[in-house]
Amino acid sequence: MTERELDLRHHGWEGETPLWLYILKEASVRQAGDRLGGIGARIVAEVLHGIIAADPESYLALLPDWTPTLPARAGAFRLADLLVPVTPAR
């Protein structure tokens, strides 16, 4: 993001932008506050991937060749589709 988009100097901020503030400003400026921007989304995705990769009982550990068959219901994929129990084929 540009310094103008961040608009922190206008409020007296002289230092580097803290990550948490950058993520909030990015979402506000680039996505009208409706969703995370590119950096925020990337961080969340990498954290979730790291958690899954570290879990010895995850699909990634137990069935590394598994591919999702989403959406579970007809229509567009939604977050709720991740919560639908699926019995993996072995």
Contacts in CASP RR format, 6 or more apart in sequence:
PFRMAT RR
TARGET T0000
AUTHOR 0000-0000-0000
METHOD contacts of the structure
MODEL  1
MTERELDLRHHGWEGETPLWLYILKEASVRQAGDRLGGIGARIVAEVLHG
IIAADPESYLALLPDWTPTLPARAGAFRLADLLVPVTPAR
1 22 0 8 1.000
1 25 0 8 1.000
1 26 0 8 1.000
1 29 0 8 1.000
1 30 0 8 1.000
3 9 0 8 1.000
5 25 0 8 1.000
5 29 0 8 1.000
5 30 0 8 1.000
6 17 0 8 1.000
6 22 0 8 1.000
6 25 0 8 1.000
6 29 0 8 1.000
7 25 0 8 1.000
8 17 0 8 1.000
8 21 0 8 1.000
17 25 0 8 1.000
22 39 0 8 1.000
23 36 0 8 1.000
23 37 0 8 1.000
23 39 0 8 1.000
23 40 0 8 1.000
23 43 0 8 1.000
26 36 0 8 1.000
26 37 0 8 1.000
26 38 0 8 1.000
26 39 0 8 1.000
26 40 0 8 1.000
27 33 0 8 1.000
27 34 0 8 1.000
27 35 0 8 1.000
27 36 0 8 1.000
27 37 0 8 1.000
27 40 0 8 1.000
30 37 0 8 1.000
30 38 0 8 1.000
31 37 0 8 1.000
35 41 0 8 1.000
36 44 0 8 1.000
52 58 0 8 1.000
52 59 0 8 1.000
52 60 0 8 1.000
53 60 0 8 1.000
55 61 0 8 1.000
59 66 0 8 1.000
59 88 0 8 1.000
62 88 0 8 1.000
63 88 0 8 1.000
63 90 0 8 1.000
66 88 0 8 1.000
69 86 0 8 1.000
70 77 0 8 1.000
70 81 0 8 1.000
70 82 0 8 1.000
71 77 0 8 1.000
71 78 0 8 1.000
71 81 0 8 1.000
72 81 0 8 1.000
72 84 0 8 1.000
72 86 0 8 1.000
73 81 0 8 1.000
73 84 0 8 1.000
END
